[in-house]
Amino acid sequence: MKFSNLLFFILLSAFLTSCIKDETPIDPCSQDQINKELANLDAYFDKNNVPTTTKHNSGLQYVVHTNGTGSSPIRTSLMDVDYKLYDLQNTTIDDGTNFKFDLSQMINAWQIGLPLLKEGDVATLYSPSCLAYGSSQVGNLPAYATLIFDVTINEVLNVDENACSEIQKTHETGKIENHLEANPIAGMIVHESGLQYAILTEGNGAMPTVDDEVIVDYIVHDLKDKKIDEDTDKTLKISALIEAWQIVLPLLKEGSTATFYAPSCLAYGAFGTSNIAPYAPLKFQVTFKSIVP
């Protein structure tokens, strides 16, 4: 079971647990439970000759084995890591390479521990259950499981960095593919830029160049299907538009209707607009009516 799935299961488990009225589980964050787990960790450290750990006030402990030279993540970072998850019996529970994720969506142990590290670091995190899966039994993990994570930080993307980095494009492509899986569109083509488009109705008129002005109808949605903008009979200079439009419109004939999905790198990037979030992949529906003479 991959760690990303474990995260989903803990959220589901927390929901199910909240529906059970008959039993009151031990609070995994009670001081008694934390002290018990920290004592178990101390015994593990002695038995396995673990180097002196750095202690965080949350109860998390960590050891940095190799120091990187890159930037440290923040809570909203996108990251690429190699990891291994195991328990105090040194039983491997899960592992992965080049695992890409949004740090804000991960368990507290990672949200606390990874910002203490840097890109390129190789480290081990020791997490009491309070910062992981708590009183929930998730997959092969028992309730109140004290966990160990070996982590290599391959890449960090903070919110003020390039929207066109490979990790950001991969992250957004995954969001687009998930949306298309739930809302399939026949004939979708993947452009080399990362943009995806489908010509729903093909016209029989001329094809524009980026230097042309065109008249279009369009609707813009985010990936939650919230309408952001729309207009009809809009005259636009292609060369003045975002890159996604500069790619798609020259692929269409007058009279065509198309839908295309653009990663933020080809749209509004790291800054967004007043009604478009930073790093927002977008869905565009466009009817290309004519080229302005």
N, C-alpha and C positions, 0 to 999 in steps of 0.2 A: 504494500500500500504506500503510495507516495505521500510526502508530507503535505502537499497542497490539498490532497483528499482528506488527510487527517484534520486539517483546519476546518474543512466543511463539516466533517463528522462531529467535531467538538461543538460547533454552533448548533447543529441539529440536536445533539445530545443535551445541550444546555436547555433547549426548548422543551424537549421531552421531559427532562427532569423537573422543569417548572410546572408541568402538568400533573405531577405525582404528589398527592397530599399526605399519603400514609407514612412516609419516612422522611426524617430530617437528617440529611447527611452531615458528617463532620465538616465544619468550615475549613477548607484547605489553607485559608489564610489566617487562621487563629494562631496565636503565638505558640500554643502548645504543639500544634501540628508542624509549624515551621521549625521549632526547636528539635522536634523528633527527627525531621528530615535532615536538618543540618548535622545532627549527631551521626546519622547514617552516612552522610557525606564525609564527615571527618574519619569515620572508620574506613570508608572506601579509599580516601587519600592515603591513609597509613598503609593499607594493604597493597596498594598499587603504586606506591612511591611517587605520588603526584607532586610536582613542584609546588612551591608556595603560591597560593591563589591570591588574586586581587578580589576583595570583597566589596560588593555594592550594597548600599543600605536597603535595597529591596529583598535581600537574601540571595540574589544571584552571585555566583563566583565564576571567575574566568582566569585562564592562563593564555598568554600570547606566546606562541612557539616561534613564529617568524614575523618580523615587523615589515609591513608594507610601507610604501611612500606616498600612497594616494590620499584622496580626501575621505573624511569620515561621513557615513550616511546620516541623514536626519529622518525623522519619523515618516515623512512623505516620500522618501527616496524609492526609486526603483532599483533593484539589485539583481546581480547574477552571482550565485555562490555554488560551491560544491559542499556537500554536507554528509555527515553520518550521524544517525540518532541511535543511542543505545542506553541500556539501563545499568543499575549498579551491579548487576551480575555480568556485565560486559557482553550482554546479548544484543546483537545488532537488530534493531527494529525496522530501520528504514535508511536508505541512502540515496543520493542523487548527485548528478553533475550538471553544471550549467543550469541550475534551477533559477528561473526568473520570476520575480514576484514584486508586489507592492508592499513595502515594509509596514505600512499602516494597517494592512489586513492580516498581519501575522500575530502569533501569540505574544504575550507580554515579555516572555524571556528573550525573544528576538528583538522586540521593540526597545527593550532596555539594553540588551547586551551588544547588539550590532553597532549602534552609534558610539560605543566605547572603543570600537576598532577602526581600522583604516583599510582602504582598498589595497589589496595585496597581503593583508594579514592572514596568518594561519593561527587559529585559536581553538580553545575548548571552552564551552560554556557549561556550567553546572547549575541546573535549575530545580528548585523545589516545585512541587506540584501547583502551588499557589500561582506561579507565573506560567504554568503550562496548561495541563488539562484538568487540574483540580480533582473534584470528586467524581468526575465522569469517567466511565470505562469506554475507551475509544479504540476500536479495532483490537490489536493485540496488547494495548496498554491497559494495565489495571488502574483502578481508581487510586488517587494519591501517589502517582508514579513520579519519583524523582528522576530526572532525565539528564543525559549528557549529550551535548552536541559538539562534534568536531566540525569546524567551519573554515572554509577558505573563501575569502571575499575576492571574487574575480573582477567585478565592476560595480561602480556606484554611480547612479545618475540622480543628482539633486535637482530640485525644482527650478533652479535658475540656469540649468545647463541645456545643451543643444537638443532640440526636439528631434533632430535627425540622427542621433546616435543609434547604433545598432540595437542596443538594449531597449531604447524607447520605441523604435520602430517595431521590434519583435513583440513588445508588450501591447502596443496598439493593434498590430495585426491580429493578435490573439483575440482581442475584444471584438474586432470586426468579424472574424471567423465565427466566434460564438454567436454574434447577432445574426449572421447569415444562416447558421445552423438552425436557429430558432425561427428565422424568417427567410426561407430559401427563395432565391431568385434564379430562374433558369437562364443559362447562357452567360454566367458571370465570367469575365476575363480578368486575369491578373496582369497588370501592366508592370514593366520592369521597375518602375518608380516605387511600387508598393501599393499604388492605387488599384482598386478593383471596380469594374464597370460592366454593365449589361445594356445593350441596345434593345429596348423593348419594342419599339416600332421604328423601322428604318425608312427614312424619307428617300426621295429620288432627286433632290436638288444638289446644289453645289456644296463643296466642303470649304470651310473658312481657313484662313491662316491666322497666326497670332496677331497680325497687324490689322485685321478686320474689326469692324464694329458689327455686332449681331443683335437681333431681337429675340428674346427668350421669355418663357414662363419658367419659374423655378420655385421649389420648396426645399428648405433646409431643415433637417432633423438631427438631434443628437442620437446616440445609440440607445437611449431610453425612450426613443420615439417622441420626444418632446419637440414640437415645432418651434424653430428658432426664428425663421424668416421666410417670407414668400413674396412673390411679385408676379405680375403679368405684363406682357408687352414691354419688357424692360430692355432698353438699349444699353449695351455694354461694350466697352473696348476690351478685347480679349487680353491684350498685352498689359492692361492695368489690373487684371484680376489675379487672385491667388493662383499658385502653380497648378493646383488640381484642375481648375477650369482651363488653364492654358494647355494642359495635357489632353483633356477630354473633348473640348469643343472642336478642335481640328480633326478629330476622329469621326465626327458626325456629319451627315448630310442634312441639308435643309429639309425640315419636315420630320426629323427624327425625334424620338423620345427616349431618354436614357436615365438610368439610375447609376450613381457611382458613390463609392465609399472612399474617403480620403483620410489617411493618417494626418496628425497635426502638422507633421513636417511639411506637408503639401498644402496646409490650410493656414491656421492662425498660431501655430507653434507654441512656444513656451509662455507667451503673454496673453493669448486669447483676445477677447473683446469684451465690451460691457455685458454682453449676454452669452458669450461662449467661454467656457472654462479653459484655463491653460491645458495644453496637451490633450485636447479633445478631438478624437476622430469624429468625422461628420458624414452624414448621408445626404446626398443631393439628388433631387429628381428634377430633370430639366427637359423642356420641350424647346428644341431649336427651330424657331420659326423662319428666320431669314437672315441673309447678310444685308447690311445697310449699303445701298449703292454708293 
